[in-house]
Amino acid sequence: MAQVTIRANLSSVQIPLLTEEFGRSVIVRQQDLNYVPTVTSKSDVDKDIGIPQIYYAHNVMPTYYGYRSIAFSTQIPGVGLSTFSQVFSLISPTGLKAFLAINTDGAVYNCYPSGGYVWNAISGFKKLAVTEGTNTGTGYVGAASIAAGGANDTYTATALTASTFQIKKNGVNEAVATVATEYTSADSKLKITILAGDVDFIAGDIFTVVISDATFTGSVTTATVGGVVLIGSEGQGVFEYDFTTNSLTYRALVGVDSSSILGITSANGYLIVYSIDAVLWSSVVDPLDFVPSLATGAGGGSVEDAKGAIRRVVSLTSGFLVFTAANAVAAQFSQNLRYPFTFREIPNAGGLSDLSLITDEADSTSVYAFTSYGLQQISTQKASLVMPELSDFLTGKRFEDFDSSSLSFYQTDLTSPLKKRVEFISGRFLVISYGMTSFTHAIIYDTALQRFGKVKIPHVSVFQYGFLDADDADTAKKQIAFLQADGTVKTVEFASGFSSDDSVALIGKFQYIRSRVLQLEEVEVETVEVDTDFTCYDYATRDGKTFSGAPAQGFESVANGQTKLYRFHKTGMNHSLLFKGTFKLNSLQLTFTVGGDR
């Protein structure tokens, strides 16, 4: 019979999450009824439309014109450990940058440009607790901080007069402090300011400051408010990151029991701290002052409409969202100093089981969260289910991977759902990490192109890389960064000139008409980088579903610039083409002969 030549579809929105879920496709539909426009959902116009498309990929991302392989560039080398768990991008109001990495054992590392783009261990963290003894007046300790590296000392401040206090360290006189003036200890570690109230202090009034070791073994959150970058450590308190010394200093919160703190965020000029059953916001004058006051705006308490323990609070331009174990509550900014936030339950919002299942900030008006209802996009006004196929896959108990060496698929049935976490990068890429017991893959949804890609790389966290050279600083897709367990940081590399070690794309299933077999003759591929590894394989099936044996490798007969022609002579009910190596697919042309009845 005569040969037929077609150009393949490289524009599908989806990449099926399990190859077994992709049905039989056909070039000439004839009597097919799987896609009838009048009865098919308009929310996903290419779902099961019935034509061949990409139905497996890893280390492949969509482009406006098709698909391309991606590589990974190492930006920060590892340190020989296996305990890194999360990383935070810190940016000062003046543009200074640093990364802060937290390990599962509580160890903390930072990385900054002047430090040579390597991880530096920082340790010796301290925290302090201020207790009030006899206090005839109404004054209080208005500010207190302790730098890392000191000893676990105990300081007392005893009033000598209404305006002076004797400071003792471990029972030994050190100096005299003046009310309303910051006192710095002899070792320069402790700083404390005692403030007067409406009623004066009298001799003998006393405050005690106890210094002890601090840890980062609980959840960690960050906030920027009042020009200061703060890090919250669960059950410990709040630390300020100093971009000059690249160190952490503990900052006491006035009016808050730091041992109950679950996390922090910031919204509309307020520092927000939260525990499992309360949310507090600071004074607009001093972000560390949480003493309730109608004059300063500080306040808070239990959250109306909360239906469970508070899991996470995230900020938006119009306020913040409170996620509990069973629902979500919006705190809308009211611009009223006395009552700055109004609370109401968000309709149809599910609960949150883990901190890592919500993006820190999507587009400043909404966030993505994997809730008890599935993957949702949530704002202060509403919650919408998005990409339900992702929710079904991630809550399922089947894992699939492709071995690039043996060219074979394998599936694993699990006893529990896949491990997962979500991040939103550069205001464009929704990254959903997943794996069986650790993160080995990530689905990347490009919200601009509204198409899916997928990467295969072992990692523990995904974040936005902010140390790019000036030439790449505005390249959103290059800011997708993966933190690995040993501390290695790798960014996704889209640029030409980078070879992929492990990129594969499976496109099919090509069958001309349902009633006849197909003999594949030629495959012409554009665009393939010159002097890069690239191979084309054909999986031909007898029953339309099952791959039988090893795929046939195409014979490269023509390589003209960035175009390659592969010859086959393989017959099957349908064919799936596997592309492996470095490629930028924007045109795929197949030539085949239609065989006899099957």
C-alpha positions in Angstrom: 0.0 0.0 0.0 1.0 3.7 -0.4 3.0 5.3 2.4 1.4 8.0 4.5 3.2 10.8 6.2 1.9 12.8 9.2 3.1 15.4 11.7 2.7 14.5 15.3 1.0 16.5 18.1 3.4 18.2 20.4 1.0 20.6 22.1 -1.0 18.6 24.6 -1.6 20.1 28.0 -1.3 16.9 30.0 1.3 14.3 30.5 -0.6 11.3 31.9 0.7 10.5 35.4 0.5 6.8 34.8 1.1 5.3 31.3 -1.6 2.7 31.9 -4.2 5.4 32.1 -3.6 6.6 28.6 -6.0 5.0 26.3 -5.6 3.9 22.7 -5.2 6.8 20.3 -5.7 6.9 16.5 -4.9 9.2 13.7 -8.1 8.8 11.7 -11.0 8.6 14.2 -13.7 7.3 11.9 -16.5 6.1 14.2 -14.7 6.8 17.5 -17.0 8.4 20.2 -14.4 9.0 22.9 -14.3 12.7 22.1 -17.6 14.3 21.1 -17.3 18.1 21.6 -21.0 18.6 22.6 -20.7 16.1 25.6 -17.0 16.5 26.6 -15.9 18.7 29.4 -14.6 22.1 28.2 -12.3 22.5 31.2 -9.6 20.3 29.6 -10.0 20.4 25.9 -7.3 17.8 25.1 -8.2 15.1 27.7 -8.7 11.8 25.9 -9.2 13.6 22.6 -8.1 10.4 21.1 -5.0 11.5 19.1 -1.4 10.5 19.8 0.4 12.7 22.3 3.2 12.5 24.9 2.2 10.1 27.6 5.4 9.7 29.6 8.3 11.9 30.3 10.9 12.8 32.8 13.4 15.6 32.8 11.3 17.2 30.0 9.6 20.6 30.1 7.0 22.1 27.7 7.9 25.0 25.5 5.6 27.2 23.4 6.5 25.1 20.4 6.7 21.6 21.8 9.0 19.9 24.4 12.6 20.0 25.4 15.0 18.1 27.5 16.4 19.8 30.6 19.7 19.4 32.5 20.7 20.3 36.0 23.5 22.7 37.0 25.2 22.4 40.4 25.1 25.8 42.1 26.1 24.9 45.6 28.2 21.8 46.4 27.2 19.3 49.1 28.9 18.9 52.4 29.0 15.2 52.8 26.0 14.8 55.0 22.5 13.3 54.4 20.5 15.4 56.8 19.5 18.6 54.9 15.8 18.9 54.9 14.7 22.4 53.9 16.0 25.7 52.7 14.8 29.3 52.8 15.6 32.3 50.5 16.3 35.4 52.6 16.3 38.8 51.1 16.9 42.1 53.0 15.0 45.3 52.1 18.2 46.6 50.6 18.6 43.5 48.3 21.2 41.5 50.3 20.6 37.7 49.9 21.3 34.5 51.8 20.1 31.0 51.9 19.3 29.3 55.3 19.3 25.5 55.3 17.8 23.4 58.2 18.9 19.8 58.8 16.8 17.1 60.4 19.1 17.0 63.4 18.7 20.7 64.0 21.9 21.8 62.4 21.8 25.1 60.5 23.8 26.3 57.5 23.8 29.5 55.6 25.1 30.4 52.1 25.7 33.9 50.8 27.6 35.5 47.9 30.6 36.8 49.8 31.0 33.4 51.4 31.8 31.8 48.1 28.5 30.0 47.4 29.2 27.2 49.8 27.3 26.1 53.0 28.7 27.4 56.2 27.7 25.8 59.5 26.4 28.3 62.1 25.8 27.0 65.7 25.7 28.0 69.3 22.2 29.3 69.1 20.8 30.7 72.3 17.4 31.7 73.5 16.3 33.7 76.6 13.4 33.8 78.9 12.5 37.0 80.9 10.6 36.5 84.2 9.3 39.2 86.4 9.8 39.1 90.1 8.7 41.9 92.4 7.5 44.8 90.3 5.8 47.6 92.1 5.8 49.7 89.0 4.1 49.0 85.7 7.3 49.0 83.6 8.6 45.9 81.7 11.4 44.5 79.7 10.7 46.1 76.3 13.4 44.4 74.2 15.9 41.6 74.7 18.2 39.7 72.4 21.0 37.2 72.7 23.6 36.5 70.1 24.9 33.0 69.3 28.0 31.7 70.9 27.7 32.7 74.5 27.3 30.7 77.7 24.1 29.7 79.4 24.2 32.5 81.9 21.5 34.0 84.2 21.2 37.8 84.5 19.2 39.7 87.1 18.2 43.4 86.8 17.4 44.8 90.3 16.0 48.4 90.6 18.2 50.8 92.5 16.0 53.8 91.7 13.1 54.5 89.5 15.5 54.9 86.5 18.5 52.6 87.3 19.0 48.9 87.6 21.9 46.9 88.9 22.8 44.1 86.4 24.3 40.9 87.8 25.6 38.0 85.8 25.4 34.7 87.6 25.1 36.6 90.9 28.1 38.9 90.2 27.7 42.7 89.7 28.4 43.6 86.1 27.1 47.2 85.5 24.3 49.6 86.1 21.6 50.0 83.4 19.4 53.0 82.8 15.7 52.7 82.1 14.8 53.3 78.4 18.4 52.9 77.4 19.6 49.6 75.8 22.1 47.8 78.0 24.8 45.6 76.4 26.4 42.9 78.5 30.2 42.8 79.0 30.6 39.9 76.5 28.4 41.9 74.0 26.0 38.9 73.6 23.0 40.1 75.6 21.1 43.3 74.9 18.2 44.4 77.1 16.0 47.5 77.4 13.9 48.1 80.4 11.0 50.5 79.9 9.1 52.5 82.5 5.3 52.4 82.9 2.7 54.8 84.3 3.8 53.8 87.8 7.5 54.2 88.7 9.8 51.3 89.7 11.0 51.3 93.3 14.2 49.9 94.7 14.1 46.1 94.8 11.9 45.5 91.7 13.6 42.7 89.8 13.7 41.0 86.4 15.5 37.7 85.6 16.9 36.7 82.2 17.8 33.1 81.8 19.8 32.1 78.7 19.7 28.5 77.4 20.4 26.5 74.2 18.0 26.9 71.3 17.3 24.3 68.6 15.8 24.1 65.1 14.3 20.6 65.3 10.7 21.8 64.9 9.0 23.5 62.0 10.7 26.7 60.7 9.1 29.7 59.1 10.2 33.1 58.0 8.9 36.7 57.9 10.1 40.1 56.8 8.7 43.1 58.7 10.0 46.5 59.6 13.0 46.0 57.4 14.1 43.0 59.5 14.2 39.3 58.3 13.0 37.0 61.0 13.1 33.2 61.4 10.7 31.4 63.7 11.7 28.1 65.3 8.8 26.1 66.7 8.7 26.1 70.5 11.8 28.2 70.6 11.0 31.7 69.5 12.2 34.2 66.8 15.7 34.9 65.4 16.8 37.9 63.4 19.1 37.2 60.4 22.0 39.7 60.2 23.1 40.1 56.6 26.3 42.0 57.7 27.6 39.2 59.9 25.5 36.5 58.4 24.5 35.3 61.8 21.4 34.7 63.8 20.4 36.6 67.0 17.5 35.6 69.2 14.9 38.3 69.6 12.5 38.1 72.5 8.8 38.8 71.8 7.1 41.0 74.4 3.8 39.6 75.6 4.2 36.2 74.0 5.2 32.9 75.5 7.9 31.8 72.9 7.7 28.2 73.9 4.1 28.0 72.4 5.1 29.5 69.1 4.3 27.3 66.1 5.4 29.7 63.4 5.5 33.3 62.1 4.6 35.3 59.0 4.0 39.0 58.2 1.0 40.8 56.7 0.3 44.5 56.0 3.1 45.7 58.3 2.3 43.4 61.2 4.4 40.4 62.5 2.0 37.5 62.9 2.8 34.7 65.4 0.6 31.6 65.8 0.3 28.6 68.1 -2.0 25.6 67.6 -5.0 27.5 69.0 -4.3 31.3 68.6 -3.1 33.9 66.2 -1.5 37.2 67.5 -0.4 40.3 65.6 2.2 42.8 66.7 2.2 46.6 67.3 2.5 48.6 64.1 5.3 50.6 65.9 7.4 47.7 67.2 7.0 44.3 65.4 8.3 42.5 68.5 5.7 44.1 70.8 2.6 41.9 71.2 1.2 43.4 74.4 -2.5 43.9 73.5 -3.2 47.6 73.0 -5.8 49.7 71.2 -3.2 52.4 70.8 -0.5 50.3 69.0 -2.9 47.8 67.3 -1.4 44.7 68.9 -3.8 42.0 69.6 -5.2 38.6 68.7 -6.5 35.4 70.2 -8.4 32.3 69.2 -9.6 32.2 65.6 -13.3 32.4 65.1 -14.6 29.6 62.7 -11.4 27.5 63.2 -12.3 23.8 63.1 -9.2 22.2 64.5 -5.6 22.9 65.5 -3.8 25.6 63.5 -1.3 24.1 61.1 0.0 27.1 59.1 -0.6 30.8 58.6 0.5 32.4 55.2 0.3 36.0 54.1 -1.4 37.6 51.2 -1.6 41.2 50.0 -5.0 41.6 51.6 -4.3 39.9 54.9 -3.5 36.3 55.7 -4.9 32.8 55.7 -5.2 30.5 58.7 -5.1 26.8 57.9 -6.3 24.3 60.4 -6.5 20.6 60.4 -10.1 20.7 59.0 -10.6 24.1 57.3 -9.2 27.5 56.4 -10.1 30.9 57.7 -9.3 34.3 56.0 -8.1 37.3 57.9 -9.0 40.3 55.8 -7.0 43.5 56.4 -9.5 46.2 57.5 -7.2 49.2 57.8 -8.6 49.8 61.2 -5.8 50.2 63.7 -7.9 49.0 66.6 -9.2 45.9 64.8 -6.9 45.4 61.9 -8.2 42.0 60.7 -11.6 40.5 60.3 -12.0 36.7 60.2 -14.3 34.5 58.2 -14.3 30.9 57.1 -13.4 30.3 53.5 -16.1 28.3 51.8 -15.1 24.9 50.4 -11.5 25.1 51.7 -10.1 21.8 53.1 -7.8 21.3 56.1 -4.0 21.0 56.1 -2.2 18.0 57.4 1.4 19.2 57.0 3.3 22.5 56.7 4.9 21.5 53.4 1.6 21.1 51.6 1.1 24.8 51.0 3.0 27.3 48.9 4.4 30.3 50.8 3.0 32.7 48.4 1.5 32.1 44.9 0.7 35.4 43.2 0.2 37.5 46.4 -3.6 37.1 46.1 -3.9 33.3 46.5 -1.9 30.2 47.4 -1.9 26.6 46.3 -2.4 24.0 49.0 -2.9 20.2 49.0 -5.8 20.0 51.5 -8.1 17.3 52.7 -10.2 18.1 49.6 -7.3 17.8 47.2 -5.1 20.4 45.4 -6.8 23.8 45.8 -6.1 27.4 44.9 -7.2 29.5 47.8 -7.7 33.2 48.3 -9.4 35.2 51.0 -12.6 34.9 49.1 -12.8 31.4 47.8 -11.2 28.0 47.4 -11.2 26.2 44.1 -10.2 22.6 43.2 -7.6 22.6 40.5 -6.1 19.8 38.4 -8.1 16.9 40.0 -6.0 14.4 38.1 -3.0 15.4 40.3 -5.0 15.0 43.5 -6.1 11.5 42.4 -2.6 10.5 41.5 -0.9 11.8 44.6 -3.4 10.2 47.0 -3.2 7.0 45.1 -0.9 4.1 46.0 0.7 3.4 42.6 4.2 4.6 41.7 5.6 4.4 38.2 9.1 5.1 36.9 11.1 4.4 33.8 14.6 2.9 33.8 16.6 4.7 31.1 19.3 1.9 31.1 17.0 -1.1 30.5 14.4 1.0 28.6 11.6 -0.5 30.7 8.8 0.8 32.9 8.1 -0.5 36.4 5.2 0.0 38.7 5.1 -0.3 42.5 1.9 -0.7 44.5 2.2 1.0 47.9 0.5 0.6 51.2 0.2 4.3 51.8 -0.2 7.4 49.6 2.8 9.0 47.9 5.0 11.4 49.9 4.4 15.0 48.5 5.0 18.7 48.9 4.2 21.8 46.9 6.1 25.0 46.0 5.4 27.9 43.7 8.4 29.4 42.0 8.9 32.7 40.2 5.2 33.5 40.1 4.9 30.9 37.3 5.9 27.3 38.1 3.8 25.1 40.5 6.2 22.4 41.6 4.8 19.2 43.2 7.5 16.9 44.6 6.6 13.3 45.1 8.1 9.8 45.7 7.5 6.6 47.6 9.5 7.4 50.8 11.5 10.3 49.7 11.2 12.9 46.9 12.5 11.4 43.6 10.3 13.2 41.0 8.5 16.5 40.6 5.6 17.5 38.4 6.1 21.1 37.2 3.0 23.0 35.9 3.8 26.1 33.9 0.9 28.4 34.7 1.9 30.7 31.8 1.8 28.0 29.1 -0.8 25.9 31.1 1.1 22.8 30.4 2.9 20.1 32.4 6.5 19.0 32.6 8.2 16.5 34.9 11.7 16.0 36.4 13.4 13.1 37.9 15.9 14.1 40.6 16.3 13.0 44.2 15.7 16.0 46.5 14.4 17.1 49.8 13.1 20.6 49.0 12.4 22.9 46.1 13.0 26.7 46.3 13.6 29.8 44.3 17.2 30.3 43.6 18.2 34.0 44.0 21.9 34.1 43.3 21.7 34.2 39.5 24.1 36.3 37.5 22.8 39.5 36.1 22.3 37.9 32.7 20.0 35.3 34.2 18.3 37.2 37.0 15.1 37.7 35.0 15.0 34.1 33.7 12.1 32.6 35.8 12.6 29.0 34.6 16.2 28.9 35.7 15.3 29.8 39.3 13.7 26.4 40.0 16.2 24.9 42.5 16.4 21.5 44.1 18.0 20.9 47.5 19.4 17.4 47.9 20.0 15.6 51.2 23.7 16.2 51.2 23.3 20.0 50.7 23.8 20.0 46.9 21.7 22.7 45.2 20.9 22.1 41.5 19.0 24.4 39.2 17.0 23.5 36.1 18.9 24.3 33.0 16.9 25.1 29.9 19.6 26.8 27.8 21.1 25.4 24.6 24.6 23.9 25.1 23.7 21.8 28.1 23.5 18.1 27.6 20.9 16.1 29.5 22.1 12.9 31.2 18.6 11.4 31.5 15.8 12.9 29.5 13.1 10.7 27.9 9.8 11.4 26.2 7.3 8.8 25.0 4.9 9.8 22.3 2.1 7.6 20.9 0.1 5.6 20.4 0.2 5.8 16.6 -2.4 3.8 14.7 -3.8 5.0 11.4 -7.3 3.4 11.7 -8.7 1.0 14.2 -9.1 -2.0 11.9 -5.5 -2.1 10.4 -2.0 -2.7 11.6 0.7 -0.1 10.9 4.3 -0.5 9.7 6.5 2.3 10.8 9.1 3.3 8.1 10.7 6.7 9.0 10.7 9.2 11.8 12.1 12.7 11.2 12.9 14.8 14.3 13.4 18.5 14.7 15.3 20.0 16.6 18.3 18.0 17.8 21.3 19.8 19.1 24.5 19.1 17.0 27.0 16.8 18.7 24.7 15.7 21.5 23.5 12.2 22.4 20.0 11.4 21.0 18.3 8.2 20.2 14.9 7.2 18.9 13.2 3.9 19.7 9.9 2.3 18.7 7.7 0.3 21.0 5.4 -1.7 18.7 2.5 -3.5 20.3 0.4 -6.5 19.1 -2.6 -5.9 21.3 -2.6 -2.1 21.3 -1.6 -1.9 25.0 1.3 -4.1 26.0 4.9 -3.5 25.1 6.4 -6.8 24.0 10.2 -7.1 24.5 12.8 -4.5 24.0 12.0 -1.5 21.7 13.5 -1.3 18.2 16.2 1.3 17.9 16.0 3.5 14.8 18.7 3.5 12.2 20.0 7.1 11.9 20.3 7.6 8.1 20.3 11.3 7.8 21.7 14.0 10.1 21.3 17.4 8.5 22.0 20.2 10.9 19.4 20.0 13.7 17.2 17.5 11.8 17.6 13.7 12.1 16.0 11.0 10.2 15.5 7.5 11.6 14.5 4.4 9.6 12.5 1.5 10.9 10.6 -1.4 9.4 8.5 -2.5 12.3 4.9 -3.7 12.2 2.4 -3.5 15.1 -1.1 -2.6 16.0 0.2 0.7 17.2 3.6 2.4 17.8 5.0 4.6 20.6 8.2 6.5 20.0 10.7 7.0 22.8 13.2 9.8 22.5 16.2 9.7 24.8 19.0 12.3 25.2 19.2 16.0 24.5 16.5 17.4 22.3 14.1 20.3 21.6 11.1 18.7 19.9 9.2 21.2 17.8 8.4 19.0 14.8 8.0 15.3 14.6 7.1 13.7 11.3 6.3 10.0 10.8 6.1 8.0 7.6 4.3 4.6 7.7 2.6 2.0 5.6 -0.9 0.9 6.5 -1.1 -2.8 6.7 -3.8 -5.4 6.4 -6.7 -6.1 8.8 -5.5 -7.0 12.3 
